[in-house]
Amino acid sequence: MLKVPSARKRKKPDEKLNLVPIMDSIFIFIFFLLMSATFLKIYEVGSDVPIISDAEPPKQDKEPLALTLKIDVNEMTLSSGVPSKTIQTFARQADGMYDIAQLHTVLIDLKKRNLDEETIILEPASELTYEDIVKIMDAVRKLDKTDEAIYRPTKEGIDEKLKLLFSKIIFSNMMG
């Protein structure tokens, strides 16, 4: 009579795969991926869409400034009022750049005379580069730290320092 060896008779318990080292290495890999990634700050400059309506516009005590900056390939024209009257024209400089510093100075003077006005209409030519439009928008919107301070009285009668020039930018003729 043959005897079955005892090693065959005993069943080995099923060994489970140890996943802890694999999970550790995956988490370390994810950590290094996150640490080596470059994160970009994306800035957004808000712009309103012109309102088209058949309704009668609301009555205003004061004539609107209706500040408009028409940007052509060779020059920028700043105008105001309805009908539009040219305030100043800014030619492109010899280096091909617009005279943004002069535009900014003129807008500061306009803001001092129209403290409550916040809107400007931009009419860019379709040939303009994105960089040119952004530079012009920055000159129109922001007051630099080196600019002369402009104060506006609040409802309580306290003078408030303005941080922005014409912050509500409306684009006209974007389809042209």
JOJONOR-V325656 format. One record per residue. N is the residue number from 1. RES is the residue in one letter. PHI is phi in whole degrees, 0 to 359 (NA if undefined). OMEGA is omega in whole degrees, -180 to 180 (* if undefined). D_FIRST is the distance of its C-alpha to the first C-alpha in Angstrom with 2 decimals. Layout:
# JOJONOR-V325656
n=N res=RES phi=PHI omega=OMEGA d_first=D_FIRST
n=N res=RES phi=PHI omega=OMEGA d_first=D_FIRST
This chain:
# JOJONOR-V325656
n=1 res=M phi=NA omega=-178 d_first=0.00
n=2 res=L phi=270 omega=-180 d_first=3.72
n=3 res=K phi=258 omega=179 d_first=6.39
n=4 res=V phi=283 omega=-180 d_first=9.66
n=5 res=P phi=301 omega=-176 d_first=12.48
n=6 res=S phi=292 omega=-179 d_first=14.97
n=7 res=A phi=293 omega=180 d_first=17.86
n=8 res=R phi=284 omega=-176 d_first=16.90
n=9 res=K phi=291 omega=-180 d_first=16.43
n=10 res=R phi=282 omega=177 d_first=19.89
n=11 res=K phi=269 omega=177 d_first=22.67
n=12 res=K phi=282 omega=177 d_first=25.64
n=13 res=P phi=293 omega=179 d_first=28.91
n=14 res=D phi=295 omega=179 d_first=31.24
n=15 res=E phi=274 omega=179 d_first=33.81
n=16 res=K phi=266 omega=180 d_first=37.34
n=17 res=L phi=288 omega=-179 d_first=39.88
n=18 res=N phi=274 omega=-177 d_first=42.57
n=19 res=L phi=267 omega=-177 d_first=45.89
n=20 res=V phi=300 omega=179 d_first=48.19
n=21 res=P phi=297 omega=179 d_first=49.01
n=22 res=I phi=293 omega=179 d_first=49.71
n=23 res=M phi=296 omega=177 d_first=51.98
n=24 res=D phi=300 omega=-178 d_first=53.76
n=25 res=S phi=293 omega=178 d_first=54.51
n=26 res=I phi=293 omega=179 d_first=55.82
n=27 res=F phi=295 omega=177 d_first=58.18
n=28 res=I phi=295 omega=178 d_first=59.43
n=29 res=F phi=298 omega=178 d_first=60.02
n=30 res=I phi=297 omega=178 d_first=61.99
n=31 res=F phi=301 omega=180 d_first=63.99
n=32 res=F phi=293 omega=176 d_first=64.99
n=33 res=L phi=297 omega=179 d_first=65.92
n=34 res=L phi=294 omega=-179 d_first=68.20
n=35 res=M phi=290 omega=-178 d_first=69.75
n=36 res=S phi=269 omega=-179 d_first=70.53
n=37 res=A phi=287 omega=175 d_first=71.96
n=38 res=T phi=260 omega=180 d_first=75.72
n=39 res=F phi=257 omega=-179 d_first=77.22
n=40 res=L phi=258 omega=172 d_first=80.53
n=41 res=K phi=270 omega=179 d_first=83.21
n=42 res=I phi=253 omega=-179 d_first=84.54
n=43 res=Y phi=257 omega=179 d_first=88.05
n=44 res=E phi=232 omega=176 d_first=89.67
n=45 res=V phi=252 omega=-178 d_first=93.37
n=46 res=G phi=289 omega=178 d_first=94.31
n=47 res=S phi=215 omega=-180 d_first=96.82
n=48 res=D phi=273 omega=176 d_first=98.37
n=49 res=V phi=264 omega=178 d_first=98.87
n=50 res=P phi=300 omega=-180 d_first=102.45
n=51 res=I phi=269 omega=177 d_first=103.04
n=52 res=I phi=250 omega=-176 d_first=104.55
n=53 res=S phi=212 omega=176 d_first=106.21
n=54 res=D phi=271 omega=-177 d_first=109.06
n=55 res=A phi=288 omega=178 d_first=109.98
n=56 res=E phi=291 omega=179 d_first=113.05
n=57 res=P phi=294 omega=-179 d_first=112.22
n=58 res=P phi=295 omega=179 d_first=112.85
n=59 res=K phi=289 omega=179 d_first=116.31
n=60 res=Q phi=234 omega=179 d_first=116.49
n=61 res=D phi=290 omega=-175 d_first=119.30
n=62 res=K phi=249 omega=176 d_first=118.96
n=63 res=E phi=298 omega=179 d_first=118.66
n=64 res=P phi=292 omega=178 d_first=115.13
n=65 res=L phi=292 omega=179 d_first=114.78
n=66 res=A phi=47 omega=-178 d_first=112.70
n=67 res=L phi=288 omega=-177 d_first=111.73
n=68 res=T phi=229 omega=176 d_first=110.45
n=69 res=L phi=241 omega=179 d_first=109.24
n=70 res=K phi=266 omega=-175 d_first=109.32
n=71 res=I phi=247 omega=176 d_first=107.34
n=72 res=D phi=261 omega=-179 d_first=108.28
n=73 res=V phi=294 omega=-175 d_first=107.17
n=74 res=N phi=257 omega=-176 d_first=110.34
n=75 res=E phi=200 omega=173 d_first=111.37
n=76 res=M phi=242 omega=179 d_first=110.67
n=77 res=T phi=237 omega=178 d_first=113.28
n=78 res=L phi=261 omega=-179 d_first=113.38
n=79 res=S phi=225 omega=-176 d_first=115.34
n=80 res=S phi=212 omega=173 d_first=116.04
n=81 res=G phi=88 omega=176 d_first=117.52
n=82 res=V phi=231 omega=-2 d_first=117.95
n=83 res=P phi=291 omega=-173 d_first=119.43
n=84 res=S phi=292 omega=175 d_first=117.85
n=85 res=K phi=239 omega=-178 d_first=120.05
n=86 res=T phi=291 omega=176 d_first=118.88
n=87 res=I phi=270 omega=-180 d_first=118.61
n=88 res=Q phi=198 omega=176 d_first=117.61
n=89 res=T phi=246 omega=-179 d_first=116.09
n=90 res=F phi=241 omega=-180 d_first=113.67
n=91 res=A phi=279 omega=174 d_first=113.51
n=92 res=R phi=292 omega=-179 d_first=110.57
n=93 res=Q phi=278 omega=-178 d_first=111.10
n=94 res=A phi=299 omega=-180 d_first=111.30
n=95 res=D phi=279 omega=178 d_first=107.65
n=96 res=G phi=90 omega=-179 d_first=106.59
n=97 res=M phi=267 omega=174 d_first=105.72
n=98 res=Y phi=284 omega=178 d_first=107.38
n=99 res=D phi=277 omega=-175 d_first=109.68
n=100 res=I phi=289 omega=180 d_first=107.27
n=101 res=A phi=296 omega=178 d_first=108.93
n=102 res=Q phi=293 omega=176 d_first=112.30
n=103 res=L phi=301 omega=-179 d_first=110.70
n=104 res=H phi=299 omega=179 d_first=109.08
n=105 res=T phi=297 omega=180 d_first=112.45
n=106 res=V phi=296 omega=180 d_first=114.24
n=107 res=L phi=293 omega=176 d_first=111.55
n=108 res=I phi=296 omega=178 d_first=111.91
n=109 res=D phi=298 omega=178 d_first=115.66
n=110 res=L phi=295 omega=-179 d_first=115.00
n=111 res=K phi=295 omega=179 d_first=112.53
n=112 res=K phi=298 omega=-180 d_first=115.14
n=113 res=R phi=271 omega=-179 d_first=117.52
n=114 res=N phi=227 omega=-172 d_first=114.90
n=115 res=L phi=296 omega=-176 d_first=112.65
n=116 res=D phi=272 omega=-178 d_first=111.02
n=117 res=E phi=283 omega=-179 d_first=110.24
n=118 res=E phi=233 omega=-171 d_first=106.58
n=119 res=T phi=255 omega=172 d_first=106.30
n=120 res=I phi=220 omega=179 d_first=106.78
n=121 res=I phi=255 omega=177 d_first=106.26
n=122 res=L phi=256 omega=176 d_first=104.87
n=123 res=E phi=240 omega=-178 d_first=105.66
n=124 res=P phi=279 omega=173 d_first=103.70
n=125 res=A phi=288 omega=-177 d_first=104.16
n=126 res=S phi=291 omega=-179 d_first=101.05
n=127 res=E phi=277 omega=-177 d_first=101.21
n=128 res=L phi=291 omega=177 d_first=100.64
n=129 res=T phi=277 omega=178 d_first=97.53
n=130 res=Y phi=300 omega=-179 d_first=95.17
n=131 res=E phi=298 omega=179 d_first=96.01
n=132 res=D phi=298 omega=-179 d_first=99.75
n=133 res=I phi=296 omega=-180 d_first=99.27
n=134 res=V phi=294 omega=178 d_first=97.13
n=135 res=K phi=298 omega=179 d_first=99.68
n=136 res=I phi=293 omega=178 d_first=102.50
n=137 res=M phi=299 omega=178 d_first=100.58
n=138 res=D phi=296 omega=179 d_first=99.99
n=139 res=A phi=294 omega=-178 d_first=103.70
n=140 res=V phi=281 omega=-174 d_first=104.62
n=141 res=R phi=274 omega=-165 d_first=102.17
n=142 res=K phi=264 omega=167 d_first=101.94
n=143 res=L phi=262 omega=180 d_first=104.45
n=144 res=D phi=284 omega=179 d_first=103.79
n=145 res=K phi=294 omega=-179 d_first=103.93
n=146 res=T phi=274 omega=180 d_first=106.96
n=147 res=D phi=286 omega=176 d_first=108.86
n=148 res=E phi=296 omega=-178 d_first=111.63
n=149 res=A phi=292 omega=177 d_first=110.42
n=150 res=I phi=242 omega=-179 d_first=111.34
n=151 res=Y phi=243 omega=178 d_first=111.68
n=152 res=R phi=231 omega=178 d_first=111.86
n=153 res=P phi=288 omega=177 d_first=112.96
n=154 res=T phi=274 omega=179 d_first=110.41
n=155 res=K phi=296 omega=180 d_first=111.30
n=156 res=E phi=278 omega=180 d_first=111.68
n=157 res=G phi=89 omega=179 d_first=114.18
n=158 res=I phi=266 omega=178 d_first=111.93
n=159 res=D phi=285 omega=-179 d_first=111.84
n=160 res=E phi=246 omega=179 d_first=108.40
n=161 res=K phi=282 omega=179 d_first=107.51
n=162 res=L phi=281 omega=179 d_first=106.30
n=163 res=K phi=252 omega=-177 d_first=103.14
n=164 res=L phi=233 omega=176 d_first=103.30
n=165 res=L phi=275 omega=-180 d_first=106.09
n=166 res=F phi=243 omega=-170 d_first=105.42
n=167 res=S phi=277 omega=-180 d_first=101.83
n=168 res=K phi=265 omega=-177 d_first=101.81
n=169 res=I phi=260 omega=177 d_first=101.55
n=170 res=I phi=243 omega=178 d_first=101.99
n=171 res=F phi=268 omega=176 d_first=101.42
n=172 res=S phi=254 omega=175 d_first=103.83
n=173 res=N phi=37 omega=180 d_first=103.66
n=174 res=M phi=288 omega=-180 d_first=99.98
n=175 res=M phi=274 omega=-175 d_first=99.78
n=176 res=G phi=286 omega=* d_first=102.64
